[in-house]
Amino acid sequence: MSTYTLTSLRDQVEQVLNDTTNATYATGEIDAAIRRAIADLTAYAPARAIAAITLSAAGREISLTSYTTLIHVERVWWEYTAASPEYPPQWRDFEQWAGPVLWINAGNEPQAGDVLRIFYTAAHTLNGLDSAIVTTFPDDQAQLVVTGAAGYAAQSRSLEVSGTLNVDGWVAQRIADYADFTLRAFYAGLKALARQRAAHASGIASAPVLDRWDTGGW
C-alpha cells in the first residue's frame, strides 16, 4: 500500500498546479478534487480486502453494515479457522443483498461462533481524508490520483474564471484546455489499469517456466 497521506498527496497536486502557496487553489478545492479522483479510481479499479466475520447467532443472513467501504463480496470461505485454515478452502455459494446483507446458500446453516472469511472489493481511502486512517492504493496509483485531482481542480477553476467579469476570456480557455488535457491522461491511465486488472483476473499471463532450461513464458 501507499505511504501517501492527504497532506503529502495534496502537496503534490499543488506542485503540479504550480500553486504551492494556495494563492489560486484553496486547500478545500484541492481536497474536493482529490476526493473526485479517488472516486474515479474506485470505479475503475476498486480496492480489494479480506475480513473474518465471527457469527454471534445462527442464520443465513449476515449483516455487512460494519464494512462501510464494501462494494461487492467476491468470495466466501466457510468454515474457516484462523489458527489452522482448512485446505482446500470451502468456497460457498452466496448472494449479496441490499443493506448490505450476505445470504449463504449452502446446505447447512451457519451457526453461532462460526467464522466466515470474505473477500470483497471496497472504495479506496486516503489517510487523512474523510476520517480515513489507511491509504488503500499503491504509490503508482497515487500518482494517477494526483493527475486526476489536478485536472478536476483546473476544471473547477476554469468554470469559476469564465463567470468572472473583466477577465480575459483566453485565461479561462487556457485553464480549460489544461484541465481537458490532464483529465484525458487521467482517464487513459484508469482504463489501462482496468484492462490490467481484467487480464490478471482472466488468467492472461505468462506461462510458468517448464524446466530449468526454459527461462521465459509463452
C-alpha positions, 0 to 999 in steps of 0.5 A: 500500500501507499505511504501517501497521506492527504497532506503529502498527496495534496502537496503534490497536486499543488506542485503540479498546479504550480500553486504551492502557496494556495494563492489560486487553489484553496486547500478545500478545492484541492481536497474536493478534487482529490476526493473526485479522483479517488472516486474515479479510481474506485470505479475503475479499479476498486480496492480489494480486502479480506475480513473474518466475520465471527457469527454471534447467532445462527442464520443465513443472513449476515449483516455487512453494515460494519464494512462501510467501504464494501462494494461487492463480496467476491468470495466466501470461505466457510468454515474457516479457522484462523489458527489452522485454515482448512485446505482446500478452502470451502468456497460457498455459494452466496448472494449479496443483498441490499443493506448490505446483507450476505445470504449463504446458500449452502446446505447447512446453516451457519451457526453461532461462533462460526467464522466466515472469511470474505473477500470483497472489493471496497472504495479506496481511502486516503489517510487523512481524508474523510476520517480515513486512517489507511491509504488503500492504493499503491504509490503508482496509483497515487500518482494517477490520483494526483493527475486526476485531482489536478485536472478536476481542480483546473476544471473547477477553476476554469468554470469559476474564471469564465463567470468572472467579469473583466477577465480575459476570456483566453485565461479561462480557455487556457485553464480549460484546455489544461484541465481537458488535457490532464483529465484525458491522461487521467482517464487513459491511465484508469482504463489501462489499469482496468484492462490490467486488472481484467487480464490478471483476473482472466488468467492472461499471463505468462506461462510458468517456466517448464524446466530449468532450461526454459527461462521465459513464458509463452 
